[in-house]
Amino acid sequence: METASEGPTEFQIYAADPQLQSAACLVVMKENDKGIMLGDRIKLANGKITEAEHLVVRSGGSFPMNFSQPTLLKPRPGFAEDVPKAEQMKREDLKRIGLS
């Protein structure tokens, strides 16, 4: 990002899905010395990037696309902790819930 003026702060969420060969992140960082929220996603096929997308949310926009950095200082406790195998939900159930 050419306009990045500071890397991610304490608010960093990363997710990888080896089964679908995709990865994503949601971070708070600075662009031209102003706080932004950046979401990125990539998908691979045969070792090559086949999809890439990003979303930048800046301050000054209208709801819901308005970013106010003081509200997001770091992820909630436990957000990035691994779920024990015995407590994990089936992929199909997670997908159904996400699409509902």
mmCIF file of the C-alpha atoms, coordinates in Angstrom:
data_MODEL
# 
_entry.id   MODEL 
# 
loop_
_atom_site.group_PDB 
_atom_site.id 
_atom_site.type_symbol 
_atom_site.label_atom_id 
_atom_site.label_alt_id 
_atom_site.label_comp_id 
_atom_site.label_asym_id 
_atom_site.label_entity_id 
_atom_site.label_seq_id 
_atom_site.pdbx_PDB_ins_code 
_atom_site.Cartn_x 
_atom_site.Cartn_y 
_atom_site.Cartn_z 
_atom_site.occupancy 
_atom_site.B_iso_or_equiv 
_atom_site.pdbx_formal_charge 
_atom_site.auth_seq_id 
_atom_site.auth_comp_id 
_atom_site.auth_asym_id 
_atom_site.auth_atom_id 
_atom_site.pdbx_PDB_model_num 
ATOM 1   C CA . MET A 1 1   ? 0.000   0.000   0.000  1.00 0.00 ? 1   MET A CA 1 
ATOM 2   C CA . GLU A 1 2   ? 1.729   3.186   -1.178 1.00 0.00 ? 2   GLU A CA 1 
ATOM 3   C CA . THR A 1 3   ? -0.049  5.421   1.318  1.00 0.00 ? 3   THR A CA 1 
ATOM 4   C CA . ALA A 1 4   ? 0.733   3.311   4.410  1.00 0.00 ? 4   ALA A CA 1 
ATOM 5   C CA . SER A 1 5   ? 2.536   5.386   6.998  1.00 0.00 ? 5   SER A CA 1 
ATOM 6   C CA . GLU A 1 6   ? 2.585   2.850   9.862  1.00 0.00 ? 6   GLU A CA 1 
ATOM 7   C CA . GLY A 1 7   ? 2.204   -0.905  10.033 1.00 0.00 ? 7   GLY A CA 1 
ATOM 8   C CA . PRO A 1 8   ? -0.474  -2.793  11.961 1.00 0.00 ? 8   PRO A CA 1 
ATOM 9   C CA . THR A 1 9   ? -1.120  -1.805  15.586 1.00 0.00 ? 9   THR A CA 1 
ATOM 10  C CA . GLU A 1 10  ? -2.116  -4.245  18.333 1.00 0.00 ? 10  GLU A CA 1 
ATOM 11  C CA . PHE A 1 11  ? -5.388  -4.934  16.490 1.00 0.00 ? 11  PHE A CA 1 
ATOM 12  C CA . GLN A 1 12  ? -4.424  -7.787  14.168 1.00 0.00 ? 12  GLN A CA 1 
ATOM 13  C CA . ILE A 1 13  ? -6.566  -10.763 13.231 1.00 0.00 ? 13  ILE A CA 1 
ATOM 14  C CA . TYR A 1 14  ? -5.235  -13.369 10.826 1.00 0.00 ? 14  TYR A CA 1 
ATOM 15  C CA . ALA A 1 15  ? -7.016  -16.443 9.507  1.00 0.00 ? 15  ALA A CA 1 
ATOM 16  C CA . ALA A 1 16  ? -5.863  -19.214 7.213  1.00 0.00 ? 16  ALA A CA 1 
ATOM 17  C CA . ASP A 1 17  ? -7.911  -21.961 5.610  1.00 0.00 ? 17  ASP A CA 1 
ATOM 18  C CA . PRO A 1 18  ? -5.513  -24.609 4.296  1.00 0.00 ? 18  PRO A CA 1 
ATOM 19  C CA . GLN A 1 19  ? -8.404  -26.678 2.928  1.00 0.00 ? 19  GLN A CA 1 
ATOM 20  C CA . LEU A 1 20  ? -9.532  -23.837 0.638  1.00 0.00 ? 20  LEU A CA 1 
ATOM 21  C CA . GLN A 1 21  ? -5.985  -22.461 0.235  1.00 0.00 ? 21  GLN A CA 1 
ATOM 22  C CA . SER A 1 22  ? -7.010  -19.004 1.363  1.00 0.00 ? 22  SER A CA 1 
ATOM 23  C CA . ALA A 1 23  ? -5.896  -16.516 3.991  1.00 0.00 ? 23  ALA A CA 1 
ATOM 24  C CA . ALA A 1 24  ? -7.251  -13.239 5.312  1.00 0.00 ? 24  ALA A CA 1 
ATOM 25  C CA . CYS A 1 25  ? -6.404  -10.492 7.760  1.00 0.00 ? 25  CYS A CA 1 
ATOM 26  C CA . LEU A 1 26  ? -8.136  -7.607  9.493  1.00 0.00 ? 26  LEU A CA 1 
ATOM 27  C CA . VAL A 1 27  ? -5.763  -4.998  10.924 1.00 0.00 ? 27  VAL A CA 1 
ATOM 28  C CA . VAL A 1 28  ? -5.733  -1.435  12.187 1.00 0.00 ? 28  VAL A CA 1 
ATOM 29  C CA . MET A 1 29  ? -2.902  0.641   10.763 1.00 0.00 ? 29  MET A CA 1 
ATOM 30  C CA . LYS A 1 30  ? -2.155  4.143   9.499  1.00 0.00 ? 30  LYS A CA 1 
ATOM 31  C CA . GLU A 1 31  ? -2.531  5.611   6.049  1.00 0.00 ? 31  GLU A CA 1 
ATOM 32  C CA . ASN A 1 32  ? -1.132  9.119   5.593  1.00 0.00 ? 32  ASN A CA 1 
ATOM 33  C CA . ASP A 1 33  ? -0.840  9.259   9.428  1.00 0.00 ? 33  ASP A CA 1 
ATOM 34  C CA . LYS A 1 34  ? -4.584  8.604   9.920  1.00 0.00 ? 34  LYS A CA 1 
ATOM 35  C CA . GLY A 1 35  ? -6.057  5.418   11.402 1.00 0.00 ? 35  GLY A CA 1 
ATOM 36  C CA . ILE A 1 36  ? -7.699  2.939   9.026  1.00 0.00 ? 36  ILE A CA 1 
ATOM 37  C CA . MET A 1 37  ? -8.990  -0.600  9.167  1.00 0.00 ? 37  MET A CA 1 
ATOM 38  C CA . LEU A 1 38  ? -7.657  -2.852  6.404  1.00 0.00 ? 38  LEU A CA 1 
ATOM 39  C CA . GLY A 1 39  ? -9.069  -6.205  5.404  1.00 0.00 ? 39  GLY A CA 1 
ATOM 40  C CA . ASP A 1 40  ? -7.214  -8.397  2.899  1.00 0.00 ? 40  ASP A CA 1 
ATOM 41  C CA . ARG A 1 41  ? -7.948  -11.826 1.430  1.00 0.00 ? 41  ARG A CA 1 
ATOM 42  C CA . ILE A 1 42  ? -6.060  -14.066 -0.987 1.00 0.00 ? 42  ILE A CA 1 
ATOM 43  C CA . LYS A 1 43  ? -6.849  -17.449 -2.503 1.00 0.00 ? 43  LYS A CA 1 
ATOM 44  C CA . LEU A 1 44  ? -4.441  -19.864 -4.134 1.00 0.00 ? 44  LEU A CA 1 
ATOM 45  C CA . ALA A 1 45  ? -4.845  -22.563 -6.745 1.00 0.00 ? 45  ALA A CA 1 
ATOM 46  C CA . ASN A 1 46  ? -1.898  -24.746 -7.756 1.00 0.00 ? 46  ASN A CA 1 
ATOM 47  C CA . GLY A 1 47  ? 0.479   -22.486 -5.814 1.00 0.00 ? 47  GLY A CA 1 
ATOM 48  C CA . LYS A 1 48  ? -0.590  -19.295 -7.629 1.00 0.00 ? 48  LYS A CA 1 
ATOM 49  C CA . ILE A 1 49  ? -2.728  -16.428 -6.353 1.00 0.00 ? 49  ILE A CA 1 
ATOM 50  C CA . THR A 1 50  ? -6.064  -16.623 -8.167 1.00 0.00 ? 50  THR A CA 1 
ATOM 51  C CA . GLU A 1 51  ? -8.055  -14.149 -6.071 1.00 0.00 ? 51  GLU A CA 1 
ATOM 52  C CA . ALA A 1 52  ? -7.074  -11.084 -4.077 1.00 0.00 ? 52  ALA A CA 1 
ATOM 53  C CA . GLU A 1 53  ? -9.230  -8.405  -2.564 1.00 0.00 ? 53  GLU A CA 1 
ATOM 54  C CA . HIS A 1 54  ? -8.987  -5.704  0.046  1.00 0.00 ? 54  HIS A CA 1 
ATOM 55  C CA . LEU A 1 55  ? -11.225 -3.256  1.853  1.00 0.00 ? 55  LEU A CA 1 
ATOM 56  C CA . VAL A 1 56  ? -10.027 -0.043  3.505  1.00 0.00 ? 56  VAL A CA 1 
ATOM 57  C CA . VAL A 1 57  ? -12.312 1.691   6.002  1.00 0.00 ? 57  VAL A CA 1 
ATOM 58  C CA . ARG A 1 58  ? -11.374 5.293   6.748  1.00 0.00 ? 58  ARG A CA 1 
ATOM 59  C CA . SER A 1 59  ? -12.793 7.899   9.120  1.00 0.00 ? 59  SER A CA 1 
ATOM 60  C CA . GLY A 1 60  ? -15.267 10.412  7.791  1.00 0.00 ? 60  GLY A CA 1 
ATOM 61  C CA . GLY A 1 61  ? -17.451 7.936   5.946  1.00 0.00 ? 61  GLY A CA 1 
ATOM 62  C CA . SER A 1 62  ? -21.085 7.209   6.656  1.00 0.00 ? 62  SER A CA 1 
ATOM 63  C CA . PHE A 1 63  ? -22.265 4.296   8.809  1.00 0.00 ? 63  PHE A CA 1 
ATOM 64  C CA . PRO A 1 64  ? -21.351 1.435   8.591  1.00 0.00 ? 64  PRO A CA 1 
ATOM 65  C CA . MET A 1 65  ? -18.257 2.370   6.569  1.00 0.00 ? 65  MET A CA 1 
ATOM 66  C CA . ASN A 1 66  ? -16.760 4.810   9.060  1.00 0.00 ? 66  ASN A CA 1 
ATOM 67  C CA . PHE A 1 67  ? -13.710 3.947   11.109 1.00 0.00 ? 67  PHE A CA 1 
ATOM 68  C CA . SER A 1 68  ? -13.052 5.354   14.552 1.00 0.00 ? 68  SER A CA 1 
ATOM 69  C CA . GLN A 1 69  ? -9.741  3.927   15.788 1.00 0.00 ? 69  GLN A CA 1 
ATOM 70  C CA . PRO A 1 70  ? -10.237 4.400   19.563 1.00 0.00 ? 70  PRO A CA 1 
ATOM 71  C CA . THR A 1 71  ? -13.025 1.801   19.526 1.00 0.00 ? 71  THR A CA 1 
ATOM 72  C CA . LEU A 1 72  ? -10.721 -0.956  18.191 1.00 0.00 ? 72  LEU A CA 1 
ATOM 73  C CA . LEU A 1 73  ? -7.481  -1.086  20.109 1.00 0.00 ? 73  LEU A CA 1 
ATOM 74  C CA . LYS A 1 74  ? -6.949  -4.849  20.175 1.00 0.00 ? 74  LYS A CA 1 
ATOM 75  C CA . PRO A 1 75  ? -8.994  -8.017  19.530 1.00 0.00 ? 75  PRO A CA 1 
ATOM 76  C CA . ARG A 1 76  ? -11.170 -9.391  22.315 1.00 0.00 ? 76  ARG A CA 1 
ATOM 77  C CA . PRO A 1 77  ? -9.376  -11.756 24.702 1.00 0.00 ? 77  PRO A CA 1 
ATOM 78  C CA . GLY A 1 78  ? -9.519  -15.330 23.501 1.00 0.00 ? 78  GLY A CA 1 
ATOM 79  C CA . PHE A 1 79  ? -10.415 -14.407 19.922 1.00 0.00 ? 79  PHE A CA 1 
ATOM 80  C CA . ALA A 1 80  ? -7.277  -15.922 18.419 1.00 0.00 ? 80  ALA A CA 1 
ATOM 81  C CA . GLU A 1 81  ? -7.044  -18.941 20.728 1.00 0.00 ? 81  GLU A CA 1 
ATOM 82  C CA . ASP A 1 82  ? -7.291  -22.401 19.220 1.00 0.00 ? 82  ASP A CA 1 
ATOM 83  C CA . VAL A 1 83  ? -10.537 -24.271 19.820 1.00 0.00 ? 83  VAL A CA 1 
ATOM 84  C CA . PRO A 1 84  ? -9.893  -27.783 21.140 1.00 0.00 ? 84  PRO A CA 1 
ATOM 85  C CA . LYS A 1 85  ? -10.598 -30.440 18.500 1.00 0.00 ? 85  LYS A CA 1 
ATOM 86  C CA . ALA A 1 86  ? -13.443 -31.944 20.589 1.00 0.00 ? 86  ALA A CA 1 
ATOM 87  C CA . GLU A 1 87  ? -15.208 -28.550 20.690 1.00 0.00 ? 87  GLU A CA 1 
ATOM 88  C CA . GLN A 1 88  ? -14.807 -27.628 17.011 1.00 0.00 ? 88  GLN A CA 1 
ATOM 89  C CA . MET A 1 89  ? -17.932 -27.379 14.875 1.00 0.00 ? 89  MET A CA 1 
ATOM 90  C CA . LYS A 1 90  ? -18.239 -29.025 11.478 1.00 0.00 ? 90  LYS A CA 1 
ATOM 91  C CA . ARG A 1 91  ? -17.235 -26.882 8.513  1.00 0.00 ? 91  ARG A CA 1 
ATOM 92  C CA . GLU A 1 92  ? -20.699 -27.228 6.944  1.00 0.00 ? 92  GLU A CA 1 
ATOM 93  C CA . ASP A 1 93  ? -22.373 -25.938 10.127 1.00 0.00 ? 93  ASP A CA 1 
ATOM 94  C CA . LEU A 1 94  ? -20.016 -22.963 10.356 1.00 0.00 ? 94  LEU A CA 1 
ATOM 95  C CA . LYS A 1 95  ? -20.665 -22.111 6.719  1.00 0.00 ? 95  LYS A CA 1 
ATOM 96  C CA . ARG A 1 96  ? -24.450 -22.369 7.197  1.00 0.00 ? 96  ARG A CA 1 
ATOM 97  C CA . ILE A 1 97  ? -24.280 -20.081 10.249 1.00 0.00 ? 97  ILE A CA 1 
ATOM 98  C CA . GLY A 1 98  ? -22.072 -17.573 8.417  1.00 0.00 ? 98  GLY A CA 1 
ATOM 99  C CA . LEU A 1 99  ? -24.455 -17.422 5.472  1.00 0.00 ? 99  LEU A CA 1 
ATOM 100 C CA . SER A 1 100 ? -27.590 -17.081 7.624  1.00 0.00 ? 100 SER A CA 1 
# 
